[in-house]
């Protein structure tokens, strides 16, 4: 049996690239879309088939890490090329189909024993399952990492401290201010005001749809933190409907500088842009 397993493994190694190309033929037979077979994909497929061949006559502890590494690398590439996870997992079955079609043909031609076939199955199928698991884990981890980076970029853009003069800047806020975003506003505004040496910061609320007690509390925390740095803060863009909501909720902005219109305030300071 060992000799037959070694012989079968060597045949898989010899035909690894034929098997890699065969995958597209089988996909087409199943009505699946077939992309152009690049050298990178051909090598990637061929490597996996070669690992299957080696697994039939090498120790499991020696070959298993190769399958896991292959699965991780493929998962990372799938995220990089924005390949959907469901389609990627679906395509793994074609490796199984192609490999077992090849083994069936070799069994018929070479008259391998039943014990050899059963042993091959006990090696190949668990390793393929292990590869799919490693692929899935790597895909999810890398996809979450990419989404995290995108979220960080979006969050950074959502708190833009824009310098108007050497010491004056504006922070235009758009959208709802929840606890997470208020923390981001505080961290970013403190950092940017320190970096830019801002002495007067306008926080413009024109794009904030609602001000409730939680939003007001979060704004107070931001303003008080900036005051500790010596930054004067002025709230602008307080629309009539926002003002009515603030009054009805009994929220007090006592002690906080408020300007109804950002442009008028900047014009009064002599720094508003003149009309063309």
C-alpha positions as CSV (number, residue, x, y, z in Angstrom):
1,X,0.0,0.0,0.0
2,X,2.8,2.4,0.9
3,X,4.4,1.9,-2.5
4,X,1.1,2.5,-4.3
5,X,0.5,5.7,-2.3
6,X,3.9,6.9,-3.2
7,X,3.3,6.1,-6.8
8,X,-0.1,7.9,-6.8
9,X,1.4,10.9,-5.1
10,X,4.1,11.2,-7.7
11,X,1.6,11.0,-10.5
12,X,-0.3,13.9,-8.9
13,X,3.0,15.9,-8.7
14,X,3.7,15.2,-12.3
15,X,0.3,16.3,-13.5
16,X,-0.2,19.2,-11.0
17,X,-0.5,21.9,-13.7
18,X,-2.8,19.8,-15.8
19,X,-5.0,19.4,-12.8
20,X,-4.8,23.1,-12.2
21,X,-6.0,23.9,-15.7
22,X,-8.7,21.2,-15.5
23,X,-10.4,23.2,-12.8
24,X,-11.6,25.7,-15.3
25,X,-13.0,23.0,-17.6
26,X,-15.0,21.5,-14.7
27,X,-16.2,25.0,-13.6
28,X,-17.5,25.6,-17.1
29,X,-19.2,22.2,-17.1
30,X,-21.0,23.2,-13.9
31,X,-22.1,26.5,-15.5
32,X,-19.7,28.6,-13.3
33,X,-18.0,31.7,-14.7
34,X,-14.4,31.2,-15.8
35,X,-11.9,33.9,-15.6
36,X,-8.6,34.1,-17.5
37,X,-6.1,31.8,-16.0
38,X,-3.1,33.9,-15.0
39,X,0.3,32.5,-14.2
40,X,-0.2,33.4,-10.5
41,X,-3.4,31.4,-10.2
42,X,-1.9,28.5,-12.2
43,X,1.0,28.4,-9.8
44,X,-1.3,28.7,-6.7
45,X,-3.4,25.8,-7.8
46,X,-0.4,23.7,-8.9
47,X,1.1,24.2,-5.4
48,X,-2.0,22.9,-3.7
49,X,-2.1,19.8,-5.9
50,X,1.6,19.2,-5.3
51,X,0.9,19.3,-1.6
52,X,-1.8,16.7,-2.0
53,X,0.7,14.5,-3.9
54,X,3.3,14.8,-1.2
55,X,0.8,14.2,1.6
56,X,0.2,10.7,0.3
57,X,3.8,9.6,1.2
58,X,5.1,12.1,3.7
59,X,4.4,12.5,7.4
60,X,1.2,14.5,8.2
61,X,3.1,16.8,10.6
62,X,5.4,17.8,7.8
63,X,2.7,18.5,5.1
64,X,-0.2,20.0,7.2
65,X,1.5,23.4,7.7
66,X,1.8,23.8,4.0
67,X,-1.9,23.5,3.5
68,X,-2.6,25.9,6.3
69,X,-0.1,28.4,4.9
70,X,-1.7,28.0,1.4
71,X,-5.2,28.6,2.8
72,X,-4.0,31.8,4.7
73,X,-2.2,33.2,1.6
74,X,-5.2,32.5,-0.6
75,X,-7.6,34.1,1.8
76,X,-5.4,37.2,1.9
77,X,-5.3,37.3,-1.9
78,X,-9.1,36.9,-2.1
79,X,-9.6,40.0,0.1
80,X,-6.9,41.9,-1.9
81,X,-8.7,41.2,-5.2
82,X,-12.2,41.7,-3.6
83,X,-13.3,38.2,-4.4
84,X,-16.5,37.3,-2.5
85,X,-16.2,34.8,0.2
86,X,-19.1,32.7,-0.8
87,X,-17.8,32.3,-4.4
88,X,-14.3,31.6,-3.1
89,X,-15.6,28.8,-0.8
90,X,-17.8,27.5,-3.6
91,X,-14.8,27.2,-5.9
92,X,-12.9,24.9,-3.5
93,X,-15.2,22.0,-4.3
94,X,-13.7,21.9,-7.8
95,X,-10.3,21.0,-6.4
96,X,-11.9,18.0,-4.8
97,X,-13.8,17.0,-8.0
98,X,-10.7,17.4,-10.2
99,X,-8.4,15.5,-7.8
100,X,-10.8,12.6,-7.3
101,X,-11.6,12.3,-11.0
102,X,-7.8,12.0,-11.6
103,X,-7.4,9.4,-8.8
104,X,-10.3,7.4,-10.2
105,X,-8.7,7.3,-13.6
106,X,-5.4,6.2,-12.1
107,X,-7.1,3.5,-10.1
108,X,-8.7,2.1,-13.2
109,X,-5.4,2.3,-15.2
110,X,-3.0,1.0,-12.5
111,X,-5.3,-1.3,-10.5
112,X,-4.6,0.3,-7.1
113,X,-6.0,-1.6,-4.1
114,X,-9.1,-0.6,-2.1
115,X,-6.9,0.0,0.9
116,X,-4.8,2.5,-1.1
117,X,-7.9,4.4,-2.2
118,X,-9.3,4.5,1.4
119,X,-6.0,5.6,2.8
120,X,-5.8,8.4,0.1
121,X,-9.3,9.5,1.0
122,X,-8.4,9.6,4.7
123,X,-5.5,11.9,3.9
124,X,-6.8,14.2,1.1
125,X,-10.3,15.1,2.4
126,X,-9.3,16.2,5.9
127,X,-6.4,18.3,4.5
128,X,-8.7,20.0,2.0
129,X,-11.2,20.7,4.8
130,X,-8.3,22.2,6.9
131,X,-7.2,24.3,3.9
132,X,-10.8,25.7,3.5
133,X,-10.9,26.5,7.3
134,X,-7.5,28.3,7.1
135,X,-8.8,30.2,4.0
136,X,-12.0,31.3,5.8
137,X,-10.2,32.5,8.9
138,X,-7.6,34.4,6.9
139,X,-10.3,35.9,4.7
140,X,-12.4,37.2,7.6
141,X,-9.4,38.5,9.5
142,X,-8.0,40.4,6.5
143,X,-11.4,41.6,5.5
144,X,-12.0,43.0,9.0
145,X,-8.6,44.6,8.9
146,X,-9.4,46.3,5.6
147,X,-12.8,47.4,6.9
148,X,-11.2,48.8,10.0
149,X,-8.7,50.8,8.0
150,X,-11.6,52.2,5.9
151,X,-13.6,53.0,9.0
152,X,-10.6,54.8,10.5
153,X,-10.2,56.9,7.3
154,X,-13.9,57.8,7.3
155,X,-13.8,58.7,11.0
156,X,-10.8,60.9,10.4
157,X,-12.6,62.7,7.6
158,X,-15.7,63.1,9.8
159,X,-13.7,65.4,12.2
160,X,-11.9,67.9,10.0
161,X,-10.2,70.7,11.9
162,X,-9.7,73.3,9.2
163,X,-7.3,76.2,9.8
164,X,-8.6,79.6,8.7
165,X,-5.8,81.8,10.0
166,X,-2.6,81.2,12.0
167,X,-4.6,80.9,15.3
168,X,-8.2,80.4,14.2
169,X,-9.8,77.1,12.9
170,X,-13.2,75.6,12.3
171,X,-14.6,72.2,13.0
172,X,-17.7,71.6,10.9
173,X,-19.8,68.7,12.2
174,X,-22.2,66.7,10.1
175,X,-24.5,63.9,11.2
176,X,-25.4,62.5,14.5
177,X,-23.0,62.8,17.4
178,X,-23.1,59.6,19.5
179,X,-20.8,58.6,22.3
180,X,-18.2,56.9,20.0
181,X,-18.1,59.9,17.7
182,X,-17.9,62.4,20.6
183,X,-14.8,60.6,21.9
184,X,-13.3,60.8,18.4
185,X,-14.2,64.5,18.2
186,X,-12.5,65.1,21.5
187,X,-9.3,63.2,20.6
188,X,-9.0,64.7,17.2
189,X,-9.8,68.3,18.1
190,X,-7.4,68.2,21.0
191,X,-4.6,66.8,18.9
192,X,-5.2,69.1,15.9
193,X,-5.6,72.2,18.0
194,X,-2.3,71.4,19.7
195,X,-0.5,70.6,16.4
196,X,-1.9,73.7,14.6
197,X,-1.5,75.9,17.7
198,X,-5.1,77.0,17.5
199,X,-6.3,79.7,19.9
200,X,-9.9,80.0,18.7
201,X,-11.9,77.0,17.4
202,X,-15.4,77.4,15.9
203,X,-17.5,74.2,16.2
204,X,-20.1,74.5,13.5
205,X,-23.4,72.6,14.2
206,X,-25.1,73.4,10.9
207,X,-25.0,69.8,9.8
208,X,-26.0,68.3,13.1
209,X,-29.7,67.1,12.8
210,X,-30.5,66.8,16.5
211,X,-29.2,68.1,19.8
212,X,-30.4,66.2,22.8
213,X,-29.1,65.9,26.4
214,X,-26.5,63.3,25.4
215,X,-25.2,65.4,22.4
216,X,-25.0,68.5,24.6
217,X,-23.2,66.6,27.3
218,X,-20.7,65.3,24.8
219,X,-20.2,68.8,23.4
220,X,-19.6,70.2,26.9
221,X,-16.9,67.6,27.5
222,X,-15.2,68.6,24.2
223,X,-15.4,72.3,25.0
224,X,-14.1,72.0,28.6
225,X,-11.2,69.8,27.4
226,X,-10.3,72.4,24.8
227,X,-10.5,75.2,27.4
228,X,-8.0,73.4,29.5
229,X,-5.6,73.8,26.6
230,X,-6.3,77.5,26.4
231,X,-8.5,77.2,23.3
232,X,-11.5,79.5,23.0
233,X,-14.5,77.7,21.6
234,X,-17.4,79.2,19.8
235,X,-20.5,77.2,18.8
236,X,-22.0,78.3,15.5
237,X,-24.8,77.2,13.2
238,X,-27.4,76.8,15.9
239,X,-30.5,76.7,13.7
240,X,-33.9,77.8,15.1
241,X,-35.2,74.2,15.4
242,X,-32.1,73.2,17.3
243,X,-32.5,76.2,19.6
244,X,-36.1,75.2,20.3
245,X,-35.2,71.7,21.1
246,X,-32.4,72.8,23.4
247,X,-34.8,75.1,25.3
248,X,-37.5,72.5,25.6
249,X,-35.1,70.0,27.0
250,X,-33.8,72.5,29.5
251,X,-30.3,72.3,28.3
252,X,-28.1,75.3,29.3
253,X,-25.3,76.6,27.3
254,X,-24.5,79.2,29.8
255,X,-20.8,80.3,29.8
256,X,-20.3,79.0,26.3
257,X,-19.7,81.4,23.4
258,X,-22.4,81.0,20.7
259,X,-22.7,82.5,17.3
260,X,-25.8,82.1,15.1
261,X,-23.9,82.4,11.8
262,X,-20.3,81.3,11.2
263,X,-19.8,83.6,8.2
264,X,-21.0,86.7,10.1
265,X,-18.8,85.9,13.0
266,X,-15.7,85.4,10.8
267,X,-16.6,88.6,8.9
268,X,-16.7,90.5,12.2
269,X,-13.3,89.2,13.0
270,X,-12.1,90.4,9.6
271,X,-11.2,86.9,8.3
272,X,-14.2,86.0,6.1
273,X,-13.5,85.4,2.5
274,X,-14.6,88.4,0.3
275,X,-17.1,87.6,-2.4
276,X,-15.7,87.3,-5.9
